[in-house]
Amino acid sequence: MSENPDKSVLLLEAGPDFAEFEQWPGELRDGSRQEGSAAGARFNWSYQATGTQEQDAPMQIARGKVMGGSGAVNGQVFLRGLPEDYDTWAQQGNDQWSFANVLPFFRKLESDADIRDDFHGSDGPIPVVRAPRETWHPFQQAFLTACAALGFPADSDMNHPSSTGFGAAPMNNPAGVRMSCALAYLSAARHRLNLTIRPSVLARRILFEGNTATGVEVESGGQIFNLLMLSGVGPAGHLAEVGIPVVQDLPGVGQNLRDHPLVYVDAALNAEFSSDFSGSRIQTLLRYTTAGSPLRNDMHVYVNNDVSGPSPLGSDPGSDRAVLRMTCILEQADSAGEMSLSSANPHDKPVIDYRYLRSDFDRSRLREAVRLCQQVLEQPAFARIAGPLASPSAEIMASDADLDDWLRRNVFTTFHTSGACRMGPDGDPMAVVDQFCRVRGFQNLRVVDLSICPNVVRANTNATAIMIGERAAEWL
């Protein structure tokens, strides 16, 4: 937006800002490090959420509290959604978001180091790279050999519209640097006189005169979550429960919470592979369509290079022993959850209930993926690397009912929260914004982030989040 000198732009961030690259803390700059997403870390909002009622403890939800947001603490997989994801949004009355309409913005935002064609950009701010095969960890080499033996196709470009199968994951971490939007976008914009950047500022609520947004009430420090609800915009009944006067009853705010539920499959690790790998934790990926599913590429599976401890995606329960960890990610779940306020105090953390695995379809697909991991580990390529499954056990694997119970107790988040302020056409009572990101019933107010997505895309969400920003900036 600040490329237009006639616009005045104020950027507020509750966390700190680091104007020079050399000032960036190592845990944010180094893409192989994940301390930034650990519970209680200084750049993490450290939310908690309910995955399923069967879990023993709340899940730790990592969200970046620093300039650059969650892209400053993430796993750096830079994967687009499938064309069907965006075309489905268009079919639901949001024609501006068809794949044909968003493709120019994907191309605009990236500079792909490996591929030059009509589907990729070459001069955008976000660098996209893939680990060369000669740098792959032995786990990755074995994984792809096993996938090929099981009949999956090789995939040289996972951001191609027809992509499926196994191959190198597109990443935004050239030379191992986690390239958040703070580095990729703000570094080139800080000199602009029409852009004001204010870190360590908490936005408390939007101020209204009638139905027109006129400003934002802020304070320094603290934390906040759902700005619309705290401003009196949302489900009237819930706002009354927490003592917030209703400005506009929008029942869809906080509903339709979407994410990618995942589970970890751990196997005993042979002694010669018991040291950590110093490079990128994610190098390759398998995408496939589960048996009988109408949803292409609705499952992602990968093997983690780090042999113990927390997942590369954030603060999961981890492991107290050296294991080979594989990750199964359900890419388009039936189940949807809800976000709400715990109180009217903007410093109180939100209530997040993902309601994972309430659908038989969701459970059956994850069961299949867990059993696929077992087949992968039984391939000759893993004979030197891994032994039998440690979690889930062989006894659990033998029973659908027992495996479903294990899934409910062990499901975790991929931190791809989307959909809680979804867009939709006039007449959709649960739509919070129109397809131009304008909040219904108001002037001068837009929401531009992953919450507007009708459903989470079948991909890691960082690329789509940036595309949404580029798309809306053109309108603004």
Protein Blocks (a to p, Z undefined) as FASTA:
>chain_A
ZZpmkbccddddfbdcdfbfklpcfklmmmmbcklmgghiakbgkiaddfbfmbmbdcdd
dddddehijmlmmnoiacdddfklmmmmmmnopaklgfklmmmmmmmmpccfkbccfkbc
fkbfbdcddddfklpcfklmmmmmmmmmnopacdfblkbfkbgcjdddddddehhiacdf
klmmmmmmmmpmkbccdehiacfbdcdehjacfbdcddeehjdfblmlmnopacfklmmm
nopacfbdcfkgopaiacdddddddddddfklmcccfbdfbfbdcddddehiabghibcc
dddfbfgdjdfkbccebjabdcdddddddfbdfbdcddddfbfbfkbccdddekgakafk
lmmmmmmmmmmmmmmmmpmklmmmpccdfbdcfklmmpmklmmmmmmmmgccehiaghjl
cccdehiakbfbdfkopaehiahiacddfklpmbacdbdfklmmmmmmmmmmmmZZ
